[in-house]
Amino acid sequence: MNWRKQIFMLRKLALDLRRSTIPFEPNKDNFSAQLGYYYFRFEEEFGKLNRLITRLDAEGIPLNTTYVDVAEPQLHYYPISIGQYGLAVFHTFLKTGRQDKRAHFLCIADWFKKNVQHDEELGAFWLTAVPKPEYHLFTPWKSAFAQSRALSILLRAWQLTGRDEYFALACEALQPFRFDISEGGVTANLYQQRPFYEEYVAAEPTMVLDGHIFALFGIFDFMRSATQVDRNSTAIARQLFEQGVASLIQWLPEFDMGYWVRFNLCHMPHYPTIDPCTVGYLHLIVAQLQILADLSRRSELRDFAKKFAKYDRFGNILRMYLLKYQALKQLNRV
């Protein structure tokens, strides 16, 4: 028995049960062409922002520790977390006007410039090197969520500085959304007319719900900010956003367990048949759907948000955690 995993998961579940809300406040002003606060008002405090961020490197870039199921723990650069922390620093700059926070934010934007991968057809993308054993990812992998974080950072850096190289890179970062994962892109089920933006791009679709929605937020940032600057790229972003919202509405009934919500729709042979989300994730998904309903003006999303919010009852939580434990055990996490 791996006591390290057992203790890690018990602490995680205990923390999850104590959560009454998500740790960051949803933003209200989400339509201005001038990008300000992100859709959630992230704060720089590590414990509240992301428990896997342990420290900053010499240039102020956050480092993650590996998850419990990675055999050899290591500090690593995780583009999703780097983008999240960059947005938190940007929020501090907006609140205080401090020039050191402005400079810190631009250091993080420059990290995305320095660490980008380019492909003539696929455009610009960022790779994550840490393994994700549950999805059989052991080599550097792409992520629609990471693309989204890069978009949100680069576009704010462009507006803050007026430097076109940030905007040009953001335009390139849209491209991987236009390709299926089988072609090296970040979209699953593209040719089945139900595109899903993949947080973890693996050999088969993993379909993590909150990752798809976060990807849509970054695309919407592009739509908001670039309308008067680049009509062609804005049209691409609009198409990506609208098709991503429409397909989400089609997929949501399959995430609905009738009393709870699935974390993903991964159907790899080794993966659990049902992997429910935790309490904290349920709260996050409800908040995401409420925000996305406003952005897209699709009432179906608000209806799902209201339905999912009603699942947050003690009896349902106990029922969910029995399945969650079974899923974690099958994935060798407990």
Contacts in CASP RR format, 6 or more apart in sequence:
PFRMAT RR
TARGET T0000
AUTHOR 0000-0000-0000
METHOD contacts of the structure
MODEL  1
MNWRKQIFMLRKLALDLRRSTIPFEPNKDNFSAQLGYYYFRFEEEFGKLN
RLITRLDAEGIPLNTTYVDVAEPQLHYYPISIGQYGLAVFHTFLKTGRQD
KRAHFLCIADWFKKNVQHDEELGAFWLTAVPKPEYHLFTPWKSAFAQSRA
LSILLRAWQLTGRDEYFALACEALQPFRFDISEGGVTANLYQQRPFYEEY
VAAEPTMVLDGHIFALFGIFDFMRSATQVDRNSTAIARQLFEQGVASLIQ
WLPEFDMGYWVRFNLCHMPHYPTIDPCTVGYLHLIVAQLQILADLSRRSE
LRDFAKKFAKYDRFGNILRMYLLKYQALKQLNRV
4 68 0 8 1.000
5 68 0 8 1.000
5 69 0 8 1.000
5 332 0 8 1.000
5 333 0 8 1.000
5 334 0 8 1.000
6 334 0 8 1.000
8 68 0 8 1.000
9 68 0 8 1.000
9 328 0 8 1.000
9 333 0 8 1.000
9 334 0 8 1.000
12 278 0 8 1.000
13 278 0 8 1.000
13 321 0 8 1.000
13 324 0 8 1.000
16 278 0 8 1.000
16 279 0 8 1.000
16 280 0 8 1.000
17 279 0 8 1.000
17 317 0 8 1.000
19 279 0 8 1.000
19 280 0 8 1.000
19 283 0 8 1.000
21 283 0 8 1.000
22 40 0 8 1.000
22 280 0 8 1.000
22 283 0 8 1.000
22 284 0 8 1.000
22 287 0 8 1.000
23 48 0 8 1.000
23 49 0 8 1.000
24 40 0 8 1.000
24 41 0 8 1.000
24 42 0 8 1.000
24 43 0 8 1.000
24 48 0 8 1.000
24 49 0 8 1.000
25 40 0 8 1.000
25 41 0 8 1.000
26 39 0 8 1.000
26 40 0 8 1.000
26 41 0 8 1.000
26 287 0 8 1.000
26 290 0 8 1.000
26 291 0 8 1.000
27 37 0 8 1.000
27 38 0 8 1.000
27 39 0 8 1.000
27 40 0 8 1.000
27 41 0 8 1.000
27 291 0 8 1.000
29 36 0 8 1.000
29 37 0 8 1.000
30 39 0 8 1.000
30 220 0 8 1.000
30 291 0 8 1.000
30 294 0 8 1.000
30 295 0 8 1.000
31 224 0 8 1.000
31 295 0 8 1.000
32 224 0 8 1.000
33 224 0 8 1.000
33 225 0 8 1.000
33 227 0 8 1.000
33 228 0 8 1.000
34 159 0 8 1.000
34 225 0 8 1.000
35 152 0 8 1.000
35 155 0 8 1.000
35 156 0 8 1.000
35 159 0 8 1.000
35 221 0 8 1.000
35 224 0 8 1.000
35 225 0 8 1.000
36 90 0 8 1.000
36 94 0 8 1.000
36 156 0 8 1.000
37 91 0 8 1.000
37 94 0 8 1.000
38 87 0 8 1.000
38 90 0 8 1.000
38 91 0 8 1.000
38 152 0 8 1.000
38 217 0 8 1.000
39 217 0 8 1.000
39 291 0 8 1.000
40 287 0 8 1.000
41 91 0 8 1.000
42 49 0 8 1.000
42 84 0 8 1.000
42 85 0 8 1.000
42 87 0 8 1.000
42 88 0 8 1.000
42 91 0 8 1.000
43 49 0 8 1.000
43 88 0 8 1.000
43 91 0 8 1.000
43 92 0 8 1.000
44 85 0 8 1.000
44 88 0 8 1.000
44 89 0 8 1.000
44 92 0 8 1.000
46 53 0 8 1.000
46 54 0 8 1.000
47 53 0 8 1.000
49 84 0 8 1.000
49 85 0 8 1.000
49 88 0 8 1.000
50 62 0 8 1.000
50 64 0 8 1.000
50 81 0 8 1.000
50 84 0 8 1.000
50 85 0 8 1.000
52 64 0 8 1.000
52 65 0 8 1.000
52 67 0 8 1.000
52 78 0 8 1.000
52 81 0 8 1.000
53 62 0 8 1.000
53 63 0 8 1.000
53 64 0 8 1.000
53 81 0 8 1.000
53 85 0 8 1.000
54 63 0 8 1.000
54 64 0 8 1.000
54 65 0 8 1.000
54 75 0 8 1.000
55 62 0 8 1.000
55 63 0 8 1.000
55 75 0 8 1.000
56 62 0 8 1.000
56 63 0 8 1.000
57 63 0 8 1.000
59 107 0 8 1.000
59 111 0 8 1.000
60 104 0 8 1.000
60 107 0 8 1.000
60 108 0 8 1.000
61 77 0 8 1.000
61 82 0 8 1.000
61 107 0 8 1.000
61 108 0 8 1.000
61 111 0 8 1.000
62 78 0 8 1.000
62 81 0 8 1.000
62 82 0 8 1.000
62 85 0 8 1.000
63 75 0 8 1.000
63 76 0 8 1.000
63 77 0 8 1.000
64 75 0 8 1.000
64 76 0 8 1.000
64 77 0 8 1.000
64 78 0 8 1.000
64 81 0 8 1.000
64 130 0 8 1.000
65 73 0 8 1.000
65 74 0 8 1.000
65 75 0 8 1.000
66 72 0 8 1.000
66 73 0 8 1.000
66 74 0 8 1.000
66 76 0 8 1.000
66 130 0 8 1.000
68 333 0 8 1.000
69 133 0 8 1.000
69 134 0 8 1.000
69 331 0 8 1.000
69 332 0 8 1.000
69 333 0 8 1.000
70 130 0 8 1.000
70 131 0 8 1.000
70 133 0 8 1.000
74 130 0 8 1.000
76 129 0 8 1.000
76 130 0 8 1.000
77 111 0 8 1.000
77 115 0 8 1.000
77 129 0 8 1.000
78 128 0 8 1.000
78 130 0 8 1.000
79 112 0 8 1.000
79 115 0 8 1.000
79 126 0 8 1.000
79 127 0 8 1.000
79 128 0 8 1.000
79 143 0 8 1.000
79 146 0 8 1.000
79 149 0 8 1.000
79 150 0 8 1.000
80 128 0 8 1.000
80 143 0 8 1.000
80 145 0 8 1.000
80 146 0 8 1.000
80 149 0 8 1.000
80 199 0 8 1.000
82 108 0 8 1.000
82 111 0 8 1.000
82 112 0 8 1.000
82 149 0 8 1.000
83 108 0 8 1.000
83 112 0 8 1.000
83 149 0 8 1.000
83 150 0 8 1.000
83 152 0 8 1.000
83 153 0 8 1.000
84 149 0 8 1.000
85 108 0 8 1.000
86 105 0 8 1.000
86 108 0 8 1.000
86 153 0 8 1.000
87 149 0 8 1.000
87 152 0 8 1.000
87 153 0 8 1.000
87 156 0 8 1.000
89 101 0 8 1.000
89 104 0 8 1.000
89 105 0 8 1.000
89 108 0 8 1.000
90 101 0 8 1.000
90 105 0 8 1.000
90 153 0 8 1.000
90 156 0 8 1.000
92 98 0 8 1.000
92 101 0 8 1.000
93 101 0 8 1.000
93 102 0 8 1.000
93 105 0 8 1.000
102 160 0 8 1.000
105 156 0 8 1.000
105 157 0 8 1.000
105 160 0 8 1.000
106 157 0 8 1.000
106 160 0 8 1.000
106 161 0 8 1.000
108 153 0 8 1.000
109 153 0 8 1.000
109 154 0 8 1.000
109 156 0 8 1.000
109 157 0 8 1.000
109 166 0 8 1.000
112 126 0 8 1.000
112 150 0 8 1.000
112 153 0 8 1.000
112 154 0 8 1.000
112 169 0 8 1.000
113 154 0 8 1.000
113 165 0 8 1.000
113 166 0 8 1.000
113 169 0 8 1.000
115 126 0 8 1.000
116 124 0 8 1.000
116 125 0 8 1.000
116 126 0 8 1.000
116 150 0 8 1.000
116 169 0 8 1.000
117 124 0 8 1.000
117 125 0 8 1.000
117 126 0 8 1.000
117 127 0 8 1.000
118 124 0 8 1.000
118 172 0 8 1.000
119 125 0 8 1.000
121 175 0 8 1.000
121 179 0 8 1.000
122 175 0 8 1.000
122 176 0 8 1.000
122 179 0 8 1.000
122 183 0 8 1.000
122 184 0 8 1.000
122 185 0 8 1.000
123 172 0 8 1.000
123 173 0 8 1.000
123 175 0 8 1.000
123 176 0 8 1.000
124 150 0 8 1.000
124 169 0 8 1.000
124 172 0 8 1.000
124 173 0 8 1.000
124 175 0 8 1.000
124 176 0 8 1.000
125 142 0 8 1.000
125 146 0 8 1.000
125 147 0 8 1.000
125 173 0 8 1.000
125 176 0 8 1.000
125 185 0 8 1.000
125 186 0 8 1.000
126 142 0 8 1.000
126 143 0 8 1.000
126 146 0 8 1.000
126 147 0 8 1.000
126 150 0 8 1.000
127 140 0 8 1.000
127 141 0 8 1.000
127 142 0 8 1.000
128 140 0 8 1.000
128 141 0 8 1.000
128 143 0 8 1.000
128 146 0 8 1.000
129 140 0 8 1.000
131 137 0 8 1.000
131 138 0 8 1.000
132 141 0 8 1.000
132 200 0 8 1.000
132 202 0 8 1.000
133 331 0 8 1.000
133 332 0 8 1.000
134 271 0 8 1.000
134 331 0 8 1.000
134 333 0 8 1.000
135 200 0 8 1.000
135 202 0 8 1.000
135 206 0 8 1.000
135 266 0 8 1.000
135 268 0 8 1.000
135 271 0 8 1.000
136 202 0 8 1.000
136 203 0 8 1.000
136 268 0 8 1.000
136 270 0 8 1.000
137 200 0 8 1.000
137 202 0 8 1.000
141 200 0 8 1.000
141 201 0 8 1.000
141 202 0 8 1.000
142 176 0 8 1.000
142 184 0 8 1.000
142 185 0 8 1.000
142 186 0 8 1.000
142 198 0 8 1.000
142 201 0 8 1.000
143 186 0 8 1.000
143 198 0 8 1.000
143 199 0 8 1.000
143 200 0 8 1.000
143 201 0 8 1.000
144 176 0 8 1.000
144 177 0 8 1.000
144 186 0 8 1.000
144 187 0 8 1.000
144 197 0 8 1.000
144 198 0 8 1.000
144 199 0 8 1.000
144 201 0 8 1.000
144 211 0 8 1.000
144 212 0 8 1.000
144 215 0 8 1.000
145 197 0 8 1.000
145 199 0 8 1.000
145 211 0 8 1.000
145 214 0 8 1.000
145 215 0 8 1.000
147 173 0 8 1.000
147 174 0 8 1.000
147 176 0 8 1.000
147 177 0 8 1.000
147 186 0 8 1.000
147 215 0 8 1.000
148 197 0 8 1.000
148 214 0 8 1.000
148 215 0 8 1.000
148 216 0 8 1.000
148 217 0 8 1.000
148 218 0 8 1.000
148 219 0 8 1.000
149 214 0 8 1.000
149 218 0 8 1.000
150 169 0 8 1.000
150 170 0 8 1.000
150 173 0 8 1.000
151 170 0 8 1.000
151 173 0 8 1.000
151 174 0 8 1.000
151 218 0 8 1.000
151 219 0 8 1.000
151 221 0 8 1.000
151 222 0 8 1.000
152 217 0 8 1.000
152 218 0 8 1.000
152 221 0 8 1.000
154 166 0 8 1.000
154 167 0 8 1.000
154 169 0 8 1.000
154 170 0 8 1.000
154 173 0 8 1.000
155 166 0 8 1.000
155 167 0 8 1.000
155 170 0 8 1.000
155 221 0 8 1.000
155 222 0 8 1.000
155 225 0 8 1.000
155 226 0 8 1.000
157 163 0 8 1.000
157 166 0 8 1.000
158 164 0 8 1.000
158 166 0 8 1.000
158 167 0 8 1.000
158 170 0 8 1.000
158 225 0 8 1.000
159 225 0 8 1.000
167 226 0 8 1.000
167 229 0 8 1.000
167 230 0 8 1.000
170 222 0 8 1.000
170 226 0 8 1.000
171 230 0 8 1.000
171 233 0 8 1.000
174 219 0 8 1.000
174 222 0 8 1.000
174 233 0 8 1.000
174 236 0 8 1.000
174 237 0 8 1.000
174 240 0 8 1.000
176 184 0 8 1.000
176 185 0 8 1.000
176 186 0 8 1.000
176 187 0 8 1.000
177 185 0 8 1.000
177 186 0 8 1.000
177 187 0 8 1.000
177 197 0 8 1.000
177 215 0 8 1.000
177 219 0 8 1.000
177 240 0 8 1.000
178 185 0 8 1.000
178 187 0 8 1.000
178 236 0 8 1.000
178 240 0 8 1.000
179 185 0 8 1.000
179 186 0 8 1.000
179 187 0 8 1.000
179 190 0 8 1.000
180 187 0 8 1.000
180 188 0 8 1.000
180 189 0 8 1.000
180 190 0 8 1.000
180 191 0 8 1.000
181 187 0 8 1.000
181 188 0 8 1.000
181 198 0 8 1.000
181 201 0 8 1.000
181 202 0 8 1.000
181 205 0 8 1.000
184 201 0 8 1.000
185 201 0 8 1.000
186 197 0 8 1.000
186 198 0 8 1.000
186 201 0 8 1.000
186 215 0 8 1.000
187 195 0 8 1.000
187 196 0 8 1.000
187 197 0 8 1.000
187 198 0 8 1.000
188 195 0 8 1.000
188 196 0 8 1.000
188 197 0 8 1.000
188 198 0 8 1.000
188 205 0 8 1.000
188 206 0 8 1.000
188 207 0 8 1.000
189 195 0 8 1.000
189 196 0 8 1.000
189 205 0 8 1.000
189 247 0 8 1.000
193 247 0 8 1.000
194 247 0 8 1.000
194 250 0 8 1.000
194 251 0 8 1.000
195 243 0 8 1.000
195 244 0 8 1.000
195 247 0 8 1.000
196 205 0 8 1.000
196 207 0 8 1.000
196 212 0 8 1.000
196 244 0 8 1.000
196 247 0 8 1.000
196 248 0 8 1.000
196 251 0 8 1.000
197 211 0 8 1.000
197 212 0 8 1.000
197 215 0 8 1.000
197 216 0 8 1.000
197 244 0 8 1.000
198 205 0 8 1.000
198 206 0 8 1.000
198 207 0 8 1.000
198 208 0 8 1.000
198 212 0 8 1.000
199 206 0 8 1.000
199 208 0 8 1.000
199 210 0 8 1.000
199 211 0 8 1.000
199 212 0 8 1.000
199 214 0 8 1.000
199 215 0 8 1.000
200 206 0 8 1.000
200 208 0 8 1.000
202 268 0 8 1.000
204 266 0 8 1.000
204 267 0 8 1.000
204 268 0 8 1.000
205 265 0 8 1.000
205 266 0 8 1.000
205 267 0 8 1.000
206 264 0 8 1.000
206 266 0 8 1.000
206 268 0 8 1.000
207 251 0 8 1.000
207 264 0 8 1.000
207 265 0 8 1.000
207 266 0 8 1.000
208 263 0 8 1.000
208 264 0 8 1.000
208 266 0 8 1.000
209 255 0 8 1.000
209 261 0 8 1.000
209 262 0 8 1.000
209 263 0 8 1.000
209 264 0 8 1.000
209 277 0 8 1.000
209 285 0 8 1.000
210 281 0 8 1.000
210 284 0 8 1.000
210 285 0 8 1.000
210 288 0 8 1.000
212 244 0 8 1.000
212 248 0 8 1.000
213 248 0 8 1.000
213 285 0 8 1.000
213 288 0 8 1.000
213 289 0 8 1.000
213 292 0 8 1.000
214 288 0 8 1.000
216 241 0 8 1.000
216 244 0 8 1.000
216 245 0 8 1.000
216 248 0 8 1.000
216 292 0 8 1.000
216 295 0 8 1.000
217 291 0 8 1.000
217 292 0 8 1.000
217 295 0 8 1.000
219 237 0 8 1.000
219 240 0 8 1.000
219 241 0 8 1.000
220 237 0 8 1.000
220 241 0 8 1.000
220 295 0 8 1.000
222 233 0 8 1.000
222 234 0 8 1.000
222 237 0 8 1.000
223 234 0 8 1.000
223 237 0 8 1.000
223 238 0 8 1.000
223 241 0 8 1.000
226 233 0 8 1.000
226 234 0 8 1.000
226 237 0 8 1.000
227 234 0 8 1.000
241 296 0 8 1.000
242 296 0 8 1.000
245 292 0 8 1.000
245 296 0 8 1.000
245 298 0 8 1.000
245 301 0 8 1.000
248 292 0 8 1.000
248 301 0 8 1.000
249 298 0 8 1.000
249 300 0 8 1.000
249 301 0 8 1.000
251 265 0 8 1.000
252 300 0 8 1.000
252 304 0 8 1.000
254 262 0 8 1.000
254 265 0 8 1.000
255 261 0 8 1.000
255 262 0 8 1.000
255 265 0 8 1.000
256 262 0 8 1.000
256 304 0 8 1.000
256 307 0 8 1.000
256 308 0 8 1.000
257 274 0 8 1.000
257 276 0 8 1.000
258 311 0 8 1.000
259 311 0 8 1.000
259 316 0 8 1.000
259 319 0 8 1.000
259 320 0 8 1.000
260 276 0 8 1.000
260 277 0 8 1.000
260 282 0 8 1.000
260 311 0 8 1.000
260 316 0 8 1.000
260 319 0 8 1.000
260 320 0 8 1.000
261 276 0 8 1.000
261 277 0 8 1.000
261 281 0 8 1.000
261 282 0 8 1.000
261 285 0 8 1.000
261 308 0 8 1.000
261 311 0 8 1.000
262 274 0 8 1.000
262 275 0 8 1.000
262 276 0 8 1.000
262 277 0 8 1.000
263 275 0 8 1.000
263 276 0 8 1.000
263 277 0 8 1.000
263 278 0 8 1.000
263 281 0 8 1.000
264 275 0 8 1.000
266 275 0 8 1.000
271 330 0 8 1.000
271 331 0 8 1.000
272 326 0 8 1.000
272 327 0 8 1.000
272 330 0 8 1.000
272 331 0 8 1.000
274 323 0 8 1.000
274 327 0 8 1.000
275 323 0 8 1.000
275 324 0 8 1.000
275 327 0 8 1.000
276 320 0 8 1.000
276 323 0 8 1.000
276 324 0 8 1.000
276 327 0 8 1.000
277 285 0 8 1.000
278 324 0 8 1.000
279 312 0 8 1.000
279 317 0 8 1.000
282 308 0 8 1.000
282 311 0 8 1.000
282 312 0 8 1.000
283 312 0 8 1.000
285 308 0 8 1.000
286 305 0 8 1.000
286 308 0 8 1.000
286 309 0 8 1.000
287 305 0 8 1.000
289 301 0 8 1.000
289 302 0 8 1.000
289 304 0 8 1.000
289 305 0 8 1.000
289 308 0 8 1.000
290 301 0 8 1.000
290 302 0 8 1.000
290 305 0 8 1.000
292 298 0 8 1.000
292 301 0 8 1.000
293 299 0 8 1.000
293 300 0 8 1.000
293 301 0 8 1.000
293 302 0 8 1.000
293 305 0 8 1.000
325 334 0 8 1.000
328 334 0 8 1.000
END
